[in-house]
């Protein structure tokens, strides 16, 4: 299955929800007018784009309709997909040019963080890169064992300490191993929850300082993993982590299991943080680099237009 087919399939629940609402709306209009835009904005809010993002999307859509001189309501889908893609575009590429480069993966428990790390490791290994994983989530029971399974599956090296160890010490040893073994990419897991939020953010800051000290000048991505099924709660999580941890990108998991795919627009537009990967299934190949155009088409256009 190709990339666009996977995105289209992964967005099926969201698209079906949108399509039913939009089809009913478009059938009731013979021209594009302000009432149409008001109804469209309500539909977008219900798909979890958020009120502010829905308003901005419709404002940009109005401009595009005016520029094109479009009057046919049936053209709204295509123009909406174009407008959404424009809003989503930019910053989705990973910047990992140094050897080694570091990816720090953060997020609350239960969002698919460890699985994401395993899939990223498999992707890099498939590109012929040497990967070292750091099991720095030492607080959650079985987190180390779960990551070890993924490391074996992906063919990546794993650095681990005993459960309850200092996460920053695990990261230190992981970086030392990466340098000694000539690794291309280091991926570090982190705790999703400590005793309170301040402890968690302090721990992430400590890990970041270790990375900056041990690999000065190395490319570093801080990827926040979010569960798409939580909708606007995911936006709130992203806002908190952005303020505390300097995230460079989002990995949005479980997109295939939600009708709330519009949350991608909310994250990108409200927080100005790019989505870099989306998860659309359980398979190791179902973590996809984010493609704004394919996503927007998969979200808004009819299935026959996706072929």
Secondary structure, DSSP 8 states (H G I E B T S, - for coil): --HHHHHHHHTHHHHHHHHHHHHHHHHT-SS--HHHHHHHHHHHHHTTS-HHHHHHHHHHHHHHHHHHT---GGGHHHHHHHHHHHHH-SS-S----SSSEEEEEE--TTSSHHHHHHHHHHHHHHTT--EEEEE---SSTTHHHHHHHHHHHHT-EEE---TT--HHHHHHHHHHHHHHHT-SEEEEE--S--SSHHHHHHHHHHHHHHHHHHSTT--EEEEEEEEGGGTHHHHHHHHHHHHHH---EEEEE-GGG-S-TTHHHHHHHHH---EEEEE-SSSTT-EEE--HHHHHHHHHS-GGG--
